[in-house]
Amino acid sequence: MESSSEALAWAPEKEAPRRPEAVDAAFISGAPANGPQRRLAFGAVAVSALVFIAAIPFASVQLAALPPFIAAYQAALVVCDLITATLLFGQARHQPAPPLRVLAGGYLFTAGIAVSHTLSFPGLFAPGGLLGASPQTTAWLYMFWHAGFPLFVIAYARSKSAWPSATWRNVALAGVAGITLAVGLLTWLATRGVALLPAIMNGNHYTPALVFVVSSVWLLSAAALVALWRAKPHSVLDLWLMVVMFAWLCDIGLAAVFNAGRYDFGFYAGRIYGLLAASFVLVMLLLENGALQAREARAHASDQRSLARHAERLRILAAIDQAVAAEQPADAIAAAVIQPLRELLGVPRAIVNKFDLATDQVEWIAAAGRRRTHVGPGVRYSLALMGDVGALRRGEPQLIDVHRLPSGREADALLASGVRWYIAMPMIAGGELIGALSFGGDHPQFSAEQLNIAREVATQLAIATTQTRLLERIRAHAAELESKVRNRTAALEAANRELESFSYSVSHDLRAPLRAIDGYARMLEEDYAGRLDAEGRRLIEVVRGNASKMGQLIDDLLAFSRLGRQELLKQRIDMTALVREVVQELAPGPRTRIELADLPAAAADRALLKQAWLNLVGNALKYSAKRRDPCIELGARREAQATVYWTRDNGVGFDMRYAEKLFGVFQRLHSSEEFPGTGVGLAIVQRVIQRHGGRVWAEGRPGESATFYFSLPNADEADGEPGAN
């Protein structure tokens, strides 16, 4: 059967870098001219050309003088040029390239010259014009005007690729000031300095000198048109500037070449062309500004929707994290997010699926449609509906065509709910495929944003499911451990009770026969000593001695067993005073020298610690008693975490190979005939010190000395432990 799924390419969302050309394309200065715009511009040129050709035969026809027309025309022209310059300067703030500033300067220049031309025009505000105008002033201002703007257009075309933007940013304000100064100088030259210029007007008619001047101006306009044409690729602004320069050529042709003077048909027609030329770019800028505002509004609305989707995306992920922190089960976590996730993805159905790879089955955890949400297990179907399981294990989402699935109730249910295609996004945690997040609709196109949202949520759900399973295992293990602890505690309590019973038996049942043996032997010794020979009396003495030894052994065993059950009553102990008390109780002979240093205080059970010192000092006295000059040294040193105490004697010592046997119960390195004892004393010392959190060890040399050490936590640290006081 042909496969019904395919691996879906996926890549993380990346924000595209903002390129300068992308910013420029938002404005007509950077937007490339398309076919319809070229056709519209060509139509405008064609109409202008036809009207220009048709008007040439009538250009010299004299008409009535209408100074108000000049005032209205000039005012409209100034307003159009100023608005155009303002809009171009405004766009130049958002683009790094300098050409817009050059072109804006050109429109600012034409507006300034147009103002001077209007004020100096004869018969408009004064018979001879204002500003000290002469009959030549307005004609020369017209020539300066119509020669200056093409120069700015040529500079605009050249600056599109030739000059660095940083230079123009630094001189923008200086450029405006320079244009204002240039307008003022040219106005002065056409008024006060007109004598420096040749006469080009004779009343309302032109002189022969005008032919050379106007031809130069006309050629400059043609050169500007050629420069624009060569500055490829053409933007929308370039296209309409070419229309402007063509209208500019028509303006000069009718108003200064083919006509005879002021107020003829060519004079008026040229002004109309000039007004149209000033309006073309302004109209396009105004239309572009309206379109830009509409785009900004749409972009703002799109940004708001994106922010809302992003906030919902974060809310879903946060809800999963909070549910995991609250130790909620996997079903509850999936149920809490599946409906918001479906709405965020904008699909008719979304499902969280759990895989049973052992049986090739899939089970719903939670599913959401447009009308209802299903939570909990119950719906099971074949794993084949999830696509290529091997690809899912590799983390590759699957795109599945419902029409290519085997016929059955699952495919019918999907089609009935409007799902024709769906995505299976793998849920992987710790390298284990545990399920998939599936969602779909009626088309196979799923956006990168949808895939990224689904991948993020699937990953979080996989982690949440794994942590939930781990938590369940930990709880089960904890319950098992608690059960074992309870059982072992009960067993320990039973053992302690048995030990108590044994101790009682030892203390009473074993002591009674021993007392009887010792008593009868003593009675025999006292009452029948005269009838016994020496051997009989020796045997009675042996019996009584062993009975006494057995009694001491029982006492030591009972003392050792009680150490494991006795509660510690810790207090701060003056160790030097305690050891001095022990020495006095043991009453060493006059030959024995005791060297007792100042010992650091300890936090311990005084009675138990005294028993340990009694055993250690007693051992030292016992094993050094056969020396001519027995000496016992009692000292200590304080370390970072503990204080180490020791007893050192110059007795028989011991072999270090047997050091570990010293602290075992009934372990002895010498015979009882040589040195009496039961072999329990050092075991008691070790038990006492270990219960206080310390340790015991020994060092020795045969025939020379033996040193026994024990460590206890420092008193200031032990005071802070539970049960210290």
C-alpha positions in Angstrom: 0.0 0.0 0.0 1.3 3.5 -0.8 2.4 5.4 2.2 0.0 8.0 3.5 2.5 10.2 5.3 5.6 12.1 4.5 8.4 13.7 6.6 7.8 17.4 7.0 10.7 19.8 6.7 11.0 22.0 9.7 13.3 24.8 10.8 13.2 27.1 13.8 11.6 30.5 13.3 14.2 33.2 12.6 13.5 36.9 12.4 14.6 38.1 9.0 17.3 40.8 9.1 16.0 44.2 8.1 17.8 45.1 4.9 18.0 48.8 3.7 16.4 47.9 0.4 13.5 46.3 2.4 13.0 49.6 4.2 13.3 51.6 1.0 10.6 49.5 -0.8 8.0 50.8 1.6 8.3 54.2 -0.1 8.0 55.2 -3.8 11.6 56.3 -3.7 12.7 52.7 -3.2 9.8 50.7 -4.6 10.6 49.3 -8.1 8.3 50.5 -10.9 6.0 47.7 -12.1 4.2 47.3 -15.4 0.9 49.1 -14.6 2.8 52.1 -13.2 5.0 52.2 -16.3 2.0 52.1 -18.6 0.3 54.9 -16.6 3.4 57.1 -16.8 3.8 56.4 -20.5 0.1 57.4 -21.0 0.7 60.7 -19.2 3.7 61.4 -21.3 1.8 60.5 -24.5 -1.1 62.8 -23.6 1.3 65.6 -22.7 3.1 65.2 -26.0 -0.1 65.2 -28.0 -1.4 68.3 -26.3 2.1 70.0 -26.6 2.2 69.3 -30.4 -1.4 70.5 -30.8 -0.7 73.7 -28.9 2.5 74.7 -30.8 0.6 76.4 -33.8 -1.3 78.6 -31.3 1.5 79.4 -29.0 2.0 83.0 -30.3 -1.6 83.9 -30.3 -2.0 86.9 -28.1 -4.6 86.7 -25.3 -5.8 89.1 -22.6 -3.6 89.9 -19.7 -4.8 88.2 -16.5 -2.6 89.1 -13.6 -4.9 87.2 -11.1 -4.2 84.0 -13.1 -0.5 84.5 -12.4 -1.1 85.1 -8.7 -3.2 82.0 -8.4 -0.9 79.9 -10.5 2.2 81.0 -8.6 0.6 80.5 -5.2 -0.5 76.9 -6.1 2.9 76.2 -7.5 4.7 77.4 -4.3 2.3 75.4 -2.1 2.7 72.2 -4.2 6.5 72.5 -4.2 6.7 73.2 -0.4 4.5 70.3 0.4 6.5 68.0 -2.0 9.8 69.1 -0.4 8.4 68.5 3.1 7.2 65.0 2.2 10.5 64.2 0.6 12.5 65.5 3.6 10.2 63.4 5.8 10.9 60.2 3.8 14.6 61.0 3.8 14.6 60.7 7.6 13.7 56.9 7.2 16.2 56.1 4.5 20.0 56.1 4.6 20.5 57.2 1.0 21.0 60.9 0.2 19.1 61.3 -3.2 15.8 62.2 -1.5 17.5 65.1 0.3 18.9 66.4 -3.0 15.5 66.2 -4.7 13.8 67.8 -1.7 16.3 70.6 -2.0 15.3 71.0 -5.7 11.7 71.5 -4.8 12.6 73.8 -2.0 14.6 75.8 -4.5 11.7 76.1 -7.0 9.4 77.2 -4.2 11.8 80.0 -3.2 12.4 81.2 -6.8 8.7 81.0 -7.5 8.1 83.3 -4.5 10.6 85.8 -5.8 9.2 85.5 -9.3 5.7 86.2 -8.0 6.7 89.3 -6.0 8.7 90.8 -8.9 6.1 90.1 -11.6 5.1 93.5 -13.2 1.5 94.5 -12.7 0.8 91.9 -10.0 1.5 93.7 -6.8 3.0 96.8 -8.3 3.1 98.2 -11.8 6.8 97.4 -12.1 6.9 94.6 -9.5 8.3 94.5 -6.0 11.8 93.8 -4.7 13.1 96.7 -7.0 12.4 94.6 -10.1 13.3 95.8 -13.6 11.7 94.7 -16.9 14.2 91.9 -17.1 13.8 90.5 -13.5 10.9 88.0 -13.9 12.3 86.6 -17.2 15.7 85.9 -15.6 14.1 84.5 -12.4 12.1 82.2 -14.7 15.4 81.1 -16.4 17.1 80.6 -13.0 14.1 78.6 -11.8 13.8 76.3 -14.9 17.6 75.8 -15.0 18.1 75.2 -11.3 15.5 72.4 -10.9 17.0 70.2 -13.7 20.4 70.6 -12.0 19.0 69.2 -8.8 17.3 66.3 -10.7 20.7 65.5 -12.4 22.3 65.5 -8.9 19.6 63.3 -7.6 20.2 60.7 -10.4 23.9 60.8 -9.9 23.7 60.6 -6.1 21.8 57.3 -6.2 25.0 55.4 -6.5 27.9 57.9 -6.2 27.9 59.7 -2.8 28.0 58.2 0.7 25.0 58.8 2.9 27.0 59.8 6.0 28.2 63.0 4.1 24.6 64.0 3.4 23.4 63.4 6.9 26.0 65.7 8.2 25.2 68.6 5.7 21.4 68.3 5.6 20.8 71.5 7.6 23.7 73.3 5.8 22.1 72.3 2.5 18.8 74.0 3.4 20.6 77.1 4.4 22.7 77.0 1.2 19.5 76.7 -0.9 18.0 79.7 0.9 21.2 81.6 0.3 21.2 80.7 -3.4 17.7 81.8 -3.9 18.5 85.1 -2.2 21.6 85.6 -4.4 19.8 84.8 -7.6 17.0 87.1 -6.6 19.6 89.9 -6.0 21.3 89.2 -9.3 17.9 89.4 -11.2 17.0 92.7 -9.4 19.9 94.8 -8.1 22.5 93.1 -10.3 20.4 92.9 -13.5 22.8 95.2 -15.3 25.3 92.3 -15.2 22.9 90.2 -17.3 22.0 90.6 -21.0 18.5 91.9 -21.8 16.1 89.1 -22.8 12.8 91.1 -22.6 11.6 94.0 -24.6 8.3 95.0 -23.0 6.2 91.9 -23.1 8.2 90.4 -26.0 11.5 88.5 -26.2 14.8 89.7 -27.5 17.2 87.6 -29.7 19.4 87.0 -26.6 16.6 84.9 -25.1 17.1 82.2 -27.8 20.5 81.3 -26.5 19.5 81.4 -22.8 16.3 79.4 -23.2 18.0 76.8 -25.4 20.5 76.2 -22.6 17.7 75.9 -20.1 15.8 73.5 -22.3 18.9 71.4 -22.9 19.4 71.1 -19.1 15.9 69.7 -18.7 16.5 67.2 -21.5 19.8 66.3 -19.8 18.0 65.7 -16.5 15.5 63.4 -18.3 18.4 61.4 -19.9 20.1 61.2 -16.5 16.9 59.8 -14.9 16.5 57.3 -17.7 20.1 56.0 -17.3 19.8 55.7 -13.4 18.5 52.1 -13.5 16.7 50.3 -12.0 13.9 52.8 -12.0 11.9 53.3 -8.8 8.3 54.7 -8.9 9.7 58.1 -8.0 12.2 57.9 -10.9 9.4 57.1 -13.2 7.2 60.1 -12.3 10.2 62.4 -12.2 10.7 61.5 -15.8 7.1 62.5 -16.5 7.8 65.7 -14.6 10.8 66.5 -16.7 8.9 65.9 -19.9 6.2 68.2 -18.7 9.0 70.7 -17.8 10.2 70.5 -21.4 6.7 71.2 -22.6 6.4 74.1 -20.1 9.6 75.7 -21.4 8.8 75.0 -25.0 5.4 76.7 -24.9 6.2 79.5 -22.4 9.6 80.5 -23.7 10.5 78.9 -27.1 7.4 78.7 -29.4 5.5 81.7 -28.0 6.1 85.4 -28.7 5.8 87.0 -25.3 3.7 87.4 -22.2 0.0 86.7 -22.1 -0.1 84.8 -25.3 -1.5 81.2 -25.6 1.9 79.6 -25.1 2.5 81.7 -22.0 -0.7 80.4 -20.3 -0.3 76.8 -21.6 3.3 76.6 -20.4 2.2 77.7 -16.9 -0.5 74.9 -16.9 2.3 72.4 -17.8 4.4 73.8 -15.0 1.6 73.3 -12.5 1.0 69.8 -13.7 4.7 69.1 -13.4 4.7 70.3 -9.8 1.6 68.2 -9.1 2.7 64.8 -10.5 5.2 63.9 -7.7 3.0 65.5 -5.0 0.0 63.5 -6.0 2.0 60.3 -6.1 3.5 61.1 -2.7 0.1 61.8 -1.2 -1.3 58.6 -2.6 1.8 56.7 -1.4 1.4 58.2 2.1 -2.2 57.0 2.2 -1.2 53.6 1.1 1.7 53.6 3.6 -0.7 54.5 6.4 -3.0 51.7 5.4 0.0 49.3 5.3 1.0 50.5 8.8 -2.5 50.0 10.1 -2.5 46.5 8.7 1.0 45.8 10.0 0.0 47.1 13.4 -3.1 44.9 13.5 -1.0 42.0 12.4 1.6 42.8 15.1 -1.2 42.9 17.7 -2.4 39.5 16.6 1.1 38.1 16.6 1.6 39.5 20.1 -1.6 38.0 21.3 -0.6 34.6 19.8 2.8 34.8 21.3 1.3 35.7 24.7 -1.1 32.7 24.4 1.8 30.5 23.4 3.7 31.5 26.5 0.6 31.1 28.7 0.2 27.5 27.4 3.8 26.7 28.1 3.6 28.3 31.6 0.4 26.4 32.3 2.3 23.1 31.6 5.2 24.2 33.8 2.8 25.1 36.7 1.0 21.9 36.3 4.2 19.9 36.5 5.3 21.9 39.6 1.9 21.2 41.2 2.5 17.4 40.5 -0.6 17.0 38.4 -1.0 13.8 36.4 -0.3 13.8 32.6 -4.0 13.6 31.7 -4.8 16.7 33.6 -1.9 18.6 32.1 -2.9 17.7 28.6 -6.6 18.5 29.3 -5.7 22.0 30.6 -3.9 23.0 27.4 -5.4 21.1 24.4 -8.4 23.4 23.7 -6.3 26.7 24.0 -3.7 25.0 21.8 -6.2 24.1 19.1 -7.5 27.7 19.1 -4.0 29.1 18.9 -3.1 26.8 16.0 -6.4 27.7 14.3 -7.3 24.1 13.4 -10.6 22.1 13.8 -9.0 19.3 15.8 -5.9 18.8 18.1 -5.1 15.6 20.0 -2.4 14.5 22.5 -1.6 10.9 21.8 0.3 8.3 24.0 2.1 5.5 22.2 2.1 1.9 23.3 5.0 0.7 21.1 4.8 -2.9 22.4 1.3 -3.3 20.9 1.6 -0.8 18.1 -1.4 1.1 19.5 -2.1 4.8 20.1 -4.3 6.1 23.0 -5.9 9.5 23.4 -4.8 11.5 26.4 -6.8 14.5 25.5 -8.6 15.7 22.3 -10.2 19.0 21.4 -12.6 19.9 18.6 -14.7 23.0 17.8 -17.6 21.8 20.1 -16.2 19.6 22.8 -13.1 18.3 24.6 -12.4 14.6 25.4 -10.1 13.9 28.3 -8.7 10.6 29.6 -8.0 7.2 28.0 -10.5 5.1 26.1 -10.0 5.8 22.4 -7.4 3.5 20.9 -6.3 3.0 17.3 -3.4 1.7 15.2 0.0 3.3 15.4 0.1 3.3 11.6 -2.1 6.4 11.7 0.8 8.4 13.1 2.9 7.9 10.0 6.5 6.7 9.9 7.4 5.8 13.5 11.1 5.6 12.7 11.0 9.2 11.4 9.1 10.2 14.5 11.8 8.7 16.7 14.3 11.0 14.8 12.1 14.0 15.7 10.7 14.5 12.2 7.0 15.6 12.1 4.7 13.7 9.7 2.2 15.1 7.3 -0.6 12.6 6.7 -3.2 12.6 4.0 -6.5 11.3 5.4 -7.7 10.2 2.0 -4.8 7.8 1.7 -5.4 6.1 5.0 -7.1 2.7 5.0 -10.9 2.9 5.1 -12.3 2.6 8.6 -14.1 4.4 11.4 -10.9 6.5 12.3 -10.6 7.9 8.7 -14.4 8.5 8.5 -14.3 10.3 11.8 -11.5 12.6 10.7 -13.2 13.4 7.4 -16.5 14.1 9.2 -14.7 16.6 11.5 -13.3 18.5 8.6 -9.7 17.1 8.8 -8.3 16.2 5.4 -4.6 16.6 6.4 -3.0 16.4 9.7 0.4 16.8 11.3 1.9 14.3 13.9 4.5 16.2 15.9 6.6 13.7 18.0 6.8 14.0 21.8 10.3 13.0 22.7 12.0 13.2 26.1 15.3 11.8 27.0 15.6 10.2 23.6 12.4 8.2 24.1 9.4 8.6 21.8 6.4 8.6 24.2 3.7 10.0 22.0 2.7 12.7 19.4 0.7 15.9 19.2 -1.5 15.7 16.2 -3.6 18.5 14.6 -5.0 19.2 11.2 -7.5 20.8 8.8 -8.8 20.7 5.3 -5.5 21.7 3.5 -1.9 20.4 3.7 -0.3 23.9 4.2 0.8 24.5 7.7 2.8 27.6 8.6 6.2 27.6 10.2 4.6 29.4 13.2 2.1 26.5 13.6 4.9 23.9 13.4 7.0 25.8 15.9 4.2 26.2 18.4 3.3 22.5 18.1 6.9 21.5 18.5 7.3 23.6 21.7 4.1 22.3 23.3 4.9 18.7 22.3 8.4 19.0 23.9 6.9 20.4 27.1 4.2 17.8 27.2 6.8 15.1 26.7 8.9 16.4 29.5 5.7 16.8 31.7 4.7 13.2 30.9 8.1 11.8 31.7 8.3 13.8 35.0 4.9 12.6 35.9 5.9 9.0 35.3 9.1 9.5 37.2 7.1 11.1 40.1 4.8 8.1 40.2 7.7 5.7 40.3 9.3 7.7 43.0 6.1 7.7 45.0 5.8 4.0 44.6 9.4 3.4 45.5 8.9 5.7 48.5 5.9 3.8 49.6 7.8 0.5 49.2 10.7 2.0 51.3 8.3 3.2 53.9 6.8 -0.3 54.1 10.3 -1.8 54.4 11.2 0.7 57.1 8.1 -0.2 59.0 8.7 -3.9 58.7 12.4 -3.5 59.7 11.4 -1.2 62.6 9.0 -3.8 63.8 11.7 -6.5 63.4 14.2 -4.3 65.3 11.7 -3.6 68.1 11.1 -7.4 68.3 14.8 -8.0 68.4 15.2 -5.3 71.1 12.5 -7.0 73.1 14.2 -10.3 72.7 17.5 -8.7 73.7 15.8 -7.2 76.8 14.5 -10.7 77.6 17.9 -12.2 77.1 19.5 -9.5 79.3 17.0 -10.2 82.0 17.7 -13.9 81.6 21.4 -13.3 81.8 21.1 -11.1 84.8 18.8 -13.4 86.8 18.8 -16.9 85.4 22.6 -17.1 84.9 23.6 -15.3 88.0 21.6 -17.6 90.3 23.6 -20.8 89.4 26.8 -18.8 89.7 25.9 -17.5 93.1 25.0 -21.1 94.2 28.4 -22.4 92.8 30.3 -19.7 94.6 28.3 -20.0 97.8 28.6 -23.8 98.1 32.3 -23.6 97.2 32.8 -20.9 99.9 30.8 -23.1 102.5 33.0 -26.1 101.6 36.1 -24.0 102.0 35.0 -22.6 105.3 33.4 -25.8 106.9 35.6 -28.5 105.5 38.9 -26.8 105.0 40.5 -28.9 107.7 39.5 -32.2 106.0 40.8 -31.1 102.6 44.3 -31.5 101.5 46.2 -28.8 99.7 45.0 -29.9 96.2 41.4 -29.9 97.3 41.7 -26.4 98.7 43.4 -25.3 95.4 40.5 -26.7 93.4 37.9 -25.0 95.5 39.9 -21.7 94.9 39.8 -22.3 91.2 36.1 -22.9 91.2 35.4 -19.7 93.1 37.8 -17.7 90.9 36.2 -18.9 87.7 32.7 -18.2 89.1 33.9 -14.6 89.9 35.4 -14.3 86.4 32.1 -15.5 84.9 30.2 -13.0 86.9 32.4 -10.2 85.7 32.1 -11.4 82.1 28.3 -11.3 82.4 28.4 -7.8 83.8 30.6 -6.6 80.9 28.3 -8.2 78.4 25.3 -6.5 79.9 27.0 -3.2 80.0 28.0 -3.6 76.3 24.5 -4.5 75.3 23.0 -1.5 77.2 25.2 0.9 75.3 23.2 0.4 72.1 19.9 1.2 73.7 20.8 3.8 76.3 19.7 7.4 75.3 22.5 10.0 75.2 22.2 12.8 77.6 24.7 15.3 76.2 26.1 18.2 78.2 29.2 20.3 78.1 31.9 18.4 80.0 35.1 19.7 81.6 37.3 16.9 80.2 40.3 17.7 82.4 38.2 17.4 85.6 36.6 14.2 84.4 39.9 12.5 83.6 41.3 13.6 87.0 38.3 12.0 88.7 38.9 8.8 86.7 42.6 8.7 87.7 41.6 9.2 91.4 39.1 6.3 91.2 41.7 4.0 89.7 44.3 4.9 92.3 47.5 4.1 90.5 50.5 3.0 92.6 53.2 5.4 93.8 55.6 4.3 91.0 53.2 5.3 88.2 53.7 8.7 86.8 50.5 10.4 85.3 51.0 13.3 82.9 47.7 15.0 82.4 47.5 18.0 80.0 44.7 20.5 79.8 42.0 18.8 77.8 39.5 20.7 75.6 35.9 20.5 76.7 33.5 18.2 75.0 29.7 17.9 74.5 28.9 14.3 75.5 27.1 12.0 77.8 29.2 12.3 81.0 28.5 8.8 82.4 29.3 7.0 79.1 32.4 9.1 78.5 33.6 8.4 82.0 33.2 4.7 81.4 35.3 5.0 78.2 38.1 6.9 80.1 38.0 4.3 82.9 38.5 1.5 80.4 41.3 3.4 78.5 43.2 4.5 81.6 42.6 1.2 83.3 44.2 -0.6 80.3 47.1 1.8 80.3 47.7 1.1 84.1 47.3 -2.7 83.6 49.7 -3.1 80.6 52.4 -0.8 82.0 52.3 -2.1 85.6 55.3 -4.4 85.0 57.6 -1.6 84.1 60.1 -0.2 86.7 58.9 3.4 85.8 55.4 3.2 84.4 54.3 6.4 82.7 50.9 7.3 81.3 50.3 10.4 79.2 46.8 11.9 78.7 46.5 14.6 76.1 44.5 16.1 73.3 44.7 18.3 70.1 41.9 20.3 68.5 41.4 20.0 64.8 39.0 21.7 62.4 36.0 19.5 62.8 36.8 17.4 65.9 39.0 17.1 69.0 41.3 14.1 69.3 42.0 12.7 72.8 44.6 10.0 73.6 46.1 7.8 76.3 49.7 6.8 75.8 51.6 4.3 78.0 55.1 2.7 78.0 53.8 -0.8 78.6 54.1 -4.0 76.6 52.6 -2.4 73.4 51.2 -4.5 70.5 51.9 -5.5 67.0 50.1 -3.1 64.5 49.1 -6.1 62.4 46.5 -7.0 65.0 45.3 -3.4 65.7 41.9 -4.0 64.2 41.2 -6.9 66.6 41.7 -4.7 69.7 38.2 -3.3 69.6 36.3 -6.6 69.0 34.3 -8.3 71.8 36.3 -10.9 73.6 39.4 -10.1 71.4 42.6 -10.2 73.4 46.3 -10.1 72.4 47.6 -11.4 75.8 46.5 -14.3 78.0 44.3 -13.7 81.0 47.0 -15.2 83.2 49.5 -12.6 82.0 47.0 -9.7 82.1 43.6 -10.3 83.6 40.4 -9.1 81.8 37.4 -10.1 79.7 38.2 -8.5 76.4 35.2 -6.3 76.4 36.6 -3.0 77.7 37.9 -1.6 74.4 34.7 -2.8 72.6 32.8 -0.7 75.1 35.1 2.3 74.4 34.4 2.0 70.6 30.6 1.7 71.1 30.6 4.8 73.3 32.7 7.0 70.9 30.8 5.9 67.8 27.5 6.8 69.5 28.9 10.3 70.0 29.8 10.6 66.3 33.5 10.0 66.7 35.9 7.2 66.0 38.6 5.1 67.8 42.0 3.9 66.7 45.3 2.7 68.1 49.0 2.8 67.5 51.7 0.6 69.1 55.1 -0.9 69.1 55.7 -4.3 70.8 57.6 -4.0 74.0 57.7 -0.2 73.9 54.3 1.7 74.0 50.7 1.8 73.0 48.6 4.9 72.2 44.8 4.8 72.0 43.0 7.7 70.2 39.4 8.7 70.0 37.8 11.8 68.4 34.7 13.7 69.3 33.0 16.6 67.4 34.1 19.9 68.7 32.0 21.2 71.6 30.6 24.3 69.8 29.4 22.1 66.8 28.1 19.3 68.9 26.0 21.7 71.0 23.9 22.5 67.9 23.0 18.9 67.2 19.5 17.5 68.1 19.6 15.9 71.6 22.8 17.6 72.6 21.4 18.8 75.9 
